[in-house]
Amino acid sequence: MKTRKTKSSFLKNLVFLLLLQAGTGYGLLFAQNIDFGKSYINVTKGLNGGTLETGDTLEIRATFVVRSGTYDSCRYQDAVPAGTSFIPGTIRVLTNEGKIYKQFSDAYGDDQGWNSGSNITIHLGFNPAASPATAFRRGRVASSHKPSFYGNTCIMIASFRVRVTAATGSTIATGGGNMTYKQGISAIQTFTFPANAVMVYPNYGICSNTIGTNAIGTEFNGTFGSGQPRNRGTSGNVPVGYTYKFFDAGNPNDYSYGIANNTSTQLGYTTSNSWGIPDNSATTHRVFRVWDIIGDHTGAADPLAGNTAADTVANPNAGYMLVINAAYRIDSAFQQTISGLCPSTYYEISCWMRNICSKCGCDSNGRGATSTAGPPYYIPTGPGDSSGVAPNLTFEVDGVDYYTTGNLMYSGQWVKKGFTFLTGPAQTSFTLKFFNNAPGGGGNDWALDDISVSTCSPNMSYSPSLTPSVCDSNTLTIYDTVRSYFNNYVYYKWQVSTNGGANWTDVTAPAGPASPVWNGSSWEYVTSYTIPPSQTLVANNGDLYRLVVATSVANLSSANCNFTDIANIIALNVIDCGIPLDAQILSFSGDNRDGFARLEWTVSGTEEALLFTIERSDNGLDFVSAGTLSAQSTDPLNNRRYTFTDPRALQTGTWYRIRMTGSSGRSVYSRIILIGGETETLRFLRVSNPFGNSLQFDVNAGAGMPAEIELTDALGKTVQRKRWELFAGINTGKLDYTGNLAPGMYFLRVKTSAGIIAKKVLKNGND
């Protein structure tokens, strides 16, 4: 929680700096007393974060830190990056918390900063009693000068802003520039910041559609695992610039990290986060007396709140998280080479983060947020904000920055951060690094969990239904509507399984590319397959059909790179139609007429004798006869309309259906409608609870509308999702292939524009 530094930092230049000082007599001690860092903030993307796009405003920041001693000839020089334009009036020196400490004009000769031909110069050192900087002289900076960090370290940030003019696909060089300094009679030294590239890239955000398998692989698929000990142990993915520490009153300290399931101190062990801040107990429960006491994020019932601090005595298997106390000498906080990726495929790269300190700030006067001495008192960054430097991460892919998280202000909650990355035409791996991009100073203490690199998958909607019926030896055409936010799943093929999904065989050759159209929220196209009569025999009852899609023909043949909706597969229902009814119910509707239900239906023309039984139900499940009506003689070429008024006064929420019986004794039913229950627009009528290999349910809808069915586990993770078209009345739904779900509690939700209904259901084994 003490002083911080940024991505392009001392770690990358440690060897250079040691060699630089080898002949001066200061050696390693000198290298530890002064430090530098270079970073940037995407001002346009604000707190939400995002990729760098044309037109965005960047604030370039160069940190100059004096930990002890005094240095002269302190100056920062830099060039406005190619592909950007300088924003006038933005040459400044900032405090450790990013507040403006000194503001300069752009002109030369009137103050300590200026812009000359896109070359930025800032003379540093502003103590009027100690050879201060002027417009024509570099200044002196001592560890006791302002902006001060607790009175013993001076942290100042030279900065200017630019607007991105480069086109999408270009890179902006935010590295380079230099700091000069000298100590005593030694010669002036120059520290040059390393190169750094930022990609101008579309800001897709996080995938709005289904997320596929996590490809992170290492560190228990980005969850950091679980166990009983509070402190797990080191990680090979955290760089050597950090030292692993157990949690205690003063650890993890600067330059350190921990992996734990409870962030309380060793001697002040607790599972409660209700202790005072600062916690001035004789044995403090909080790291530095101020850190939050929390558990990890994985599997939390409330993903924003996360898990409470684990009981490491009674709980044998609590989840771990990575906790970083960022410092001067910081490089990547996490890095991993990820293989087995698919070319030309969109991936969500994301993680969950949490700012764990609400009172870690230290202002330019050197006053900490918990200090009661004054005046001057602590100056907060914003109203009520005493968290200090907010964590801000950069996601780097193969050495190029693609995304910044924005400042993670303290909220006491976890926040998901990430972006969508498109692999190249032949790319199957990349190296991912998370850099701390915060400017330095009090605060910047954060937890990281649930790192994910997951496929952004399309949504698929089959029709005419998931269990279409076809008469023996008749053709049947099945359809799939493929929808995706990204216009790239355009290659496809149909497959059949005759053994319950154990094996699949192609029934069409690879096809594509399709030509999706934008429907207002996603790209979509429809493909179909006509099942021939030879494959609709009674023996084919139960055959499964599915569509497989991919981003290229090569990916279509790869089990790892193609996609199909495993939760929704067409199951063929072949029936022996025998002697069919000549007539069909073409339409059925009804309304409230002066307190009585008046029903109306239309039947196709037929010479067959028909009997209509009108059935009513007060609960939508159990039906009784409300009356009968015999068909009048009809012309087979003309349809016939019938009406019926229920003699019983209409009650709120009464359901009706028509049973039509032919002369052969065979019957068919109409759809079910609801009259007088308009206030109950959406509700569950019946749910198979507990459920096994499938989950069936009936939903009443007051009107036709699109819906989405979602089944989540007790931790909030979605295990199945499908689209559903509701009509007015009772709708029967089903989720198949639930047999592989673990026993336990789940939540069934139906989401529509009219609202959301939810039902707790129990998975109690398989049917």
N, C-alpha and C positions, 0 to 999 in steps of 0.2 A: 504493500500500500504506500510505499515511499516513492522515490523518484522513478520516473519511467523514461523509456525511450522508444524509438520507432523502428519500423521494418528495416530501412537501409541504415544499418547501425554499426556500432563498434565491433560486434562479433564478426561481421563480414570483413572488417579491416584490421583485426587484432594484430595479425602478423605485420602488416604495413606499419601500424602505429608503434609497435615495439621496435622495429628496425629504425623507424624515423627518430626515436628518442635514444637509440643505443649510444650515440656519440655525445649526448648532451649532459650525461651524468645523472639523469632523472630516472631512466629505465622504467621498470614496471610500476614503481610507485607513482611516477609522473603520469603514466598511462591510466592509472586508476583515478587520478584527480580531475581529469577533464574528459568530457565525453561529448559525442555528437550523434545526431540522428536526422534523417530526412523522411518526410511523409507527405501525405496530401489528404484533404478532406473534400468529398464531393458535396459541395454546398447545396446544389440543386436537389439532390436526392434526400437531403435532410435526415431526419431520424429514421426513416423507413429503409434507407439504403437502396442500392441498385447498381446497375452497370453504368459505365461511362458512355454517354451518348452525345452526338453533335448538339451543341448549344448549351451543354452543362457548364456550370461554374465550378472550378477547382480552386482550393486554397492550398498553395504550395507552402510547406512548413519545414524549416530547418532548425533543429534544436541545438542549443549551445548550453552545456552544463558544466559548472565548476563546483566540484565536490569539496575541495580544500585548496588553499593557497590563493595566489593572485596572478592574473595573466594580463599582459598588455597587447596592443596592436590587434584587438579583436574586431574582426570584420567578416561579413557574409557577402558573397558575390554569387550571382546566378544569372542564367539567361532564360528569357521567356521561351518555353518549349515550342518547337516547330509543331504546327497543327493547332496552335492556340493563339489567342490575341489577348494582350494585357488589358486588364480592367483598370482604368485610371482611379486614383484615390484609394488604392488598397495596399500600399506599402506600409507595413506595420511591424511592431514587436508585440507579441502576445505573452500572457502569463502562462504558468503551468496548466491552468484550467481553460486556456483558449480565449480569455478576455483581452481586450485591447489595452496594452500597457503604454505604448507610444504610437502615435499616428504621424506619418510623414507625407509631405507633398511629393509629387512626381518630379519636380524641378531640382536641378543641381545647385548647391551653394546656399540654400536657406535652412536646411536641417540635416540630420544624420542619415537620411535615406533618399534615394532618387532612382529614376529610370533614364538611361541614356541609350537610345537606339536598341531597345529591348534587352538591355543589360541592367540587372538590378543590383544595387549596392546599398548595404546598410552597415553603418559604423555602430558597433555595440559597446555598451558600457555607459551608464547614465547617472552614476553617483557624482554629484557636483563637487564633492570633496576629494575625489580620487581620480585625477586626470580623465575627466569624462570625454566621451566621443563628441566631436563637432562635425560640421559639414566637411571639414578638410583634414580631420585627424581621427584615426582609429582609437578606441577608448580602452579603458581598463575595467576588468571584471574580477571581483573577488568572491569567494564563497559566501561572504556575509552580505553581499549587495542584493538589491532588489532587481527583478522579482525573486523573492526569497522563499525557500522551502524549509520551514521550521527554523529559520535563522542560521542554518549551517550549510546550505547549498543554494546556489543561484541557478535558476532555470529560466532561460529566455528563448523565445521562439521567433525567429525572423520569418516573415511571411509576406506573400503577395498573392493576388488572385488573377486567374486567367479564364477565358471562355473558350471552350473547345470548338474549333472550326473544321477539324479533320473529319473525313467521311467514315461511315461505318466500315469496319474491317481494317482500319488504320491503327497504328500504335502511336501513343504519345510518350515521349521520353521525359519522365518526371524526376529522374536521378540527376547526377552531375551537380555542378556548383561546388563551392568550397568555403571553408572557414580558415581564417588566419589567426595566429596567436603567438605569443612568446612569453617566456618567464625569465625574469632577471635580465642578465646581459646576453642570454642566448639569442641566436638568430631567429628571425621570424619563421615560423613553421606554417605549412599549408596542408590542411586536411581536405581531400577531394572526396565528395560523396560518390558512392558506386552508382553505376547505371541502373535504371529501372524502367520497364516498359509497361504501359497500361493500354489494353485493347479498347477501342471504340466499338461497342457491341450492343445489339438490341436488348432492351430491358424486358425480357419475357416474364420476369417474376418467377414464382414457384408454380410448378405444375398444378393446373386446376382439374386435371383428369386423374385417372387411376395411376397409382405409383407401383411399379414392378418391384422385383427383387433387389434388395440392397447389395451393391457391388463392392462396398468398402473392404470387406474381407477381414482386415486386421482389427485388433483391439475389440474382439467379440462383436464384429460387424458395427463398430463405432459406438457401442454401448458401454465399453470399458469393463464389462463383466459384472460379476456379483460374488459375494462371499460374506463371511461373518466378521473378520477383522476390520476395524475402522479404516486402517491404512492398508491399501492393497499391495503396493510395490511399484517399482519403476515401469516406465513405458519406453520401448524402443523407438516409438514414433515421436517422442518429444526430443527436440534437438539438444546437443551437449551444452548449449548456452544456459540451460536451466539446471538447477540442482534439486534433486528429489528430497522432500522433507516430510516428516510426520507432522500432524496438526498439533500445535501447542500454542501457548500464549503469544509467542513471537514468531511462529512459523505456520505456513510457508512465508518466508520473508522475501525481500527483493531478490530477483534472479532465481526464484525457486518455484516449484510446483508440487502439488500433492495429488494423489488419487485416493479418494475416500468415500465412505457412505454416510459420514457424519462429520460436519465441519466444526464441532465444538473442540475445546482444548483438551489436552491429555488429562490434566489434573482436575479441570472443571467439567468433566464429562457430563453431558445432558442430552436429552432428546427434545428439549423445549426451546423455542425461539422467542420466548416472552421475557427474557432477561432484559434489563435496562441497556440502553445504548447512549453513552458507554456503560459497560458492565463493570462497575467499580467494586465488585465483590472481592473479598480477600484473595480468593482463588477465582480469577475471572473465567467465565464460561466461553467467552468470545475471543477469537484470534484478534490480537491488538485491541481488545476490549470492544470492538465495533463490528466485526464481520457477522453476517447472518449465520444462523445455525440451521442447516438444511440437509436434506437427503438428495438423491440423484433425480433424474427426470424420467428414465426409462419406465414405461408401463404405468405412469401416474394416472389415476382416475381423472384428475383434473390436470390436463397438460400444461396449463399456465401456472398453477400452484406448485406442480411437481410433487415429489414425495417428501414427507417429513423426515427429519434426521433419524437414521436407523437406530434401533435399540441393539447395540452390538453385544449385549449380554444374552438377550432372549431370542433375537432373530438370527437364524443360522445362514441366511442367504439374502442379504440386502444388496441393492445395486450400487455401483461405483460411478463416479464422475471425475473429470479432470478439472482441477482448480489451479489457476495461474495467478501468481503475484508478479505482474509484468514489471520490468526494470529497465535500466539504461541499455544493457547489453542484450538486446532481444533480437532474435531472428524469427523463424517460424515457430509457432506454438504447437503445431501438429503437422506432420508430413507423412505421405504414403504414396507409393506408386501402385496404381490400381490397374489390373490387367483383366482380360476377358471381356472387354467392352465391344459393342457392336458399331461398325462404321455407319455414318450418316444417321445417327440416332440421337434424339434429345434426351438428356439426363438432368434430373434435378440434383444439384449439389447443395446440401443444406446441413444445418446443425441447430441445436437448441442451446441458447446462451442465457446466462443470468448474471446481472450486476449484483454482487453479494455484499456491497458496503454502502450504507446510506449516509455515513458520516466520516468519510475518509478525505474530505477536501482540505486543501491548504492554499490560502490566497497569496497574493503578491507581497503582503506584509509578513508572511511567515506564520500566520495564525492558523491553527488547525480548526476543523469544524467542531471539535469537542472542547476547545479552549474556552474557559470562562473569564479569563483575564482580559482587561480592556480598559479604556479604549486604546488603540483601535480593536474592534471585535472582528470576527471572521466575516468576510464579504462573500455572500453566496453567489454562485454563477447565475442563478435564477431564483425567483421567489420560492422559498421553502426548500431549495435544493442545496444540500451540503455534501453530496456524494463525491464532488471533485471531478477529476478527469474521468470521463465516460469511456468504457471500452469501445473500441472501433476496430473491426477486423477486416483484413483484405483476404480474398480467396484468390490464390494464384494457381494457374494451370500451366504446366510445362514452362515455368519461368516467366509467365506474363500475367499481370494482374487483370482480372475480369470483373470483380465485384467487390464493393465495400458495404459493410453492414450498416453504416451510419452510426451515430453515437447511441450507445445503449444506456439510456438514462435509468436511474434506479427506480424500480417499481415494485420490488418484492416478488416479481414473477419471472417465469421463463419466457423467452421469446424465440420463435423460430425465424432463422435468417437463411437466405439462400437465393440461388438463381438457376436458370436453365441454360445448359451448355450443349452445343451441337458438335458431336464428333465429326472428324473429317472423313472423306470418302474411303480412306484405307486405315483409319485410326482405330486401334484396338486397346490402347492403354494411355494413361497420362499420369503425371506426378502432381499430386494435389498438396498444396501448402496453405496453412492458415497463418497469416502474419498479424501481429498486433500493430495496428496503424494509429494508435492513440498518440497524442503529442508529448506526454510526459507529465509527471507531477503527482500529487496526492490523489488516491483513488485508483482506478484502472485495475480492480481486482474482480475476477470473473470466473464463472464455472462454465464448462463445455461438456455437452453430452449428446448422444444420439446423432452422430455424424452419419450422413447418408449420401450415397451416390446411387440413384435409382432411376430406372427407365420411366420416361413419360409416355404412358401407354394410351391408346385410343379407347373409346367406348364403342361397344357393339350392341346393336338391337336387332334381334331376329323377329321375323314375321312369316306367316300369319300368327303363329304362337310358338311357344317352346314345345308344345305337344300337339302338333297339327294332326288332324284326322284325315284319312284318305280311304276310300273304298278299295277293296281288294282289286289289284290289277289296273288301277287308274293312275294317271300321272298326277304329280303334285309339285308345284313350284314354291320353293322356299326363298326367302330374302334375308339379307343382312344389311343394315344401315351402319356404316362405319363413320364415326365422328371423332375428330381430334382437333385440339387447339392448334396443332402444328400440321402443316400440309405435306406430310411425308410418308404416311403409311398407305401407299398407293399401289402396292403389289399384293396379289392375293391368290388363294386357291381354296377349293372346297375339298373336304375330307369326310369319310364315313368310317364308323366303327361298328362291327357286328358282334363284338364281345364285351360290350359295356364300357368301352373307353380304354381297354387295356392296349389295344393296337389301333392305329389309324392308317387308312389308305387314301391316297389322292384319287378323287373322282373327276377332277379337272386339271388341266395343265396350268402352270404358273401364268398368271395374266397381269396386265398392267403396262404402263402406269394408268391408273384411273384418273379421272378429272374431277376432283372434289369442287364443290361450290360452298361459298361462305353463307351460313344460315343466320348470321347475326351474332353467334357466340362461338361457333366452331366450323371447321371444314367438314363436309360430309359427302359421301357418295353411297349409292345403293348397288349391290351386286346380287345376282340370283342364280339358282341352280334348279333345273327341272328333273326331279327323280323319275326315271322311266318306269313303265308298268312292270318290267321284269324285276324291279327292286321294291315294289309295293305289294308283294304277296303277303299272305297272312304270316308266313314264316319270317318276314322282315319286320314284324311288329317289334318295337323296342330298339331298332337300329338308330344310331346316333349320327348326327350331322353337325359339322362346324365349319367356320371360315377361319383360315389362317392368313394373317397379313404381315407385311414387313416393309422396310424402307428401300429395299433393293431385291433383285432376283436372287442374288447370292445369300442375303439374309433370310430369304424365304425358305431356303433349304437348311438353315441352321436352327437347331432346337433352342439355342441360347439367344438367337436374335430375331426369331419370329414371334408373333403374339396371337393368342386366341383367348377368348373370354371363357375361362374354365368354370366360372360359376353359372353360365347360361349356355346350354347346349341343346340343340333340337333333338327331341326323342320322338321317333315316328310312331304314330298310333294307327295301325292298319286294322280296319274293321270289316266284318262280313256284313255288307249292307242288306243282304236279303231282299225282301220286297219293300221298297221304300214307300213312304207317304208321297202321294202325288202333290199335296199342298205344302206350302211353306208360309210361316208367319213372317211377313215382310217388315212390319213395323208394329210397335206397341208403345202407347203413351197414355197418360191420364192426368187429371187435374181435380181440384177441389171445386165442386159446384154446390154452393149453398149448404156446405157442411157434409156433403156426401161425395164419395169418390166416383167419378165418371171415367170409365176406361174406354179406349178406342184402339182397335187393331185392324190391320189389313192382311188378307190372306191371298196367296196366288190362286188364280183360277183353276178349278178342278171339278170333275164330275163325281169324285169320291164323297161318300157320306161322312160327315165330320161332326164331332161333338166337342164343344169347348167347355172346359171346367175352369171357372174363375176361382183362384185360390188367394186367400189373404193370410197375412202373418203380422202379429204385433211385436215380434222380436227379430224378424228377418231370417229366422231359422226354421221355425215350425209353422207349416202352412195347413190351413183347413179350407174346405170348400165354401165359397161365398155364393155360389149359384152356378147354373149351367145354361148353355145356349146351343141349340142345334143349328148347323149350317143350312142356309137356304140353298135352293138349287142355283147352280152357277154355270156360267159359260167358261170353258177351259181357257178361252182366249182373253178373258177379262178378270182383273183382280176384284176382290169383294171387301168392303169395309163393314166392321161390326162395332157396336157400342154396347156397354153394359153399365148400369149404375148400381153400386152396392147398396142394398136396402138398409144396412147398418150405418148409423151416423159415423162419420169419419172421426177417428181418433188420431192424436198426434203421433206421427211416425208409423204409418201403416204401409206394409209392403204387399205388392200384388204380382202375380204371374198367371199366365194362361197355359193350361195343359190341353193340347189338341190331340184328339184320339181319332184314328181312321177306322174304316170298316174292318181292317185286318186285325184290329186290336192294338196295333203299335201306336205309341204316343211320343210326342215331342213337346218340349217346354219352351216358352218364350223367355226373354231376359226378365229380370226382376226390377221393378220400379218402386220408388218410395213416394207416397203422397202424404202431405200434411206434416212432414218432418224436415222442412226446409232449413230450420235452425240448426239441425244436426248435419252439417255439410260433410263431415268426415269423421268416421269412427270405426274401430275394430268391432266385428260381430262375433267372430269365432277364430281362435288361434290354437293350433295343435301344440299343447304345452303340458309336459315336456315334449321335445322333438328328438328325432334321431337322424336317419339318412336324408330326411327332407323336412322342411318347415312349411306347413300349409296354413292359410288364414283367409278370412273373408273380411272385406272392407266395404262399408257403405259410403257412397259419395252422393252429395246433393246435386252435382252437375258433372258433366264430362270434363276431364282435364288431364294433362300429363303429370306423371308422378315419378318419384324415385324411391325404390325400396333399398334400405340399408340395414345390414346386420353388423353390429359391433360387439366386441368382447367387453368384459368388465373394465378393461383398461382404456377403452375408447378407441381401440384399433379397429378399422373397418375390415371385416373378413369377407363380406359379399356386398355387391352393389349392382343393381340393375334398373333399367328404365321400365315404366309401366304406363299404359294408357288406360285411364279410368273412364267409365261411362256412368251416367246418373243411375243409381241403384246399387245393387250388391255386386261386388267384384271378387272373384276368387283368385288368390295369388299363391305362388309356391316358390320356395327357394330349394333347389336340388343340390345334391353333392355336399351335404352338411355332415356326412358321416365321419369325415376326417377331422372335424373340429374337436378340440379337447372338451371333456365334460365340464360344465360350469354354467355361470350366469351370462346371458347375452341380452342385448337390447335390439328389438325390431322397431324400425322407424319407417314411416311412409311420409314423404315430404312432397307437398304440392304448393301451388301459389296461394291456396286457401288456408294453409297452415300445416303443422306437423303433428302427427300422432305417434305415440311410442308405447311399446309393451315390453315388459320384462319377461324373458322366456328362459327356460332351463334346458340345456343340452344334457340328457340323462342317459347317454348311450345310443346305440344304433338300433334301427327297427329290426 
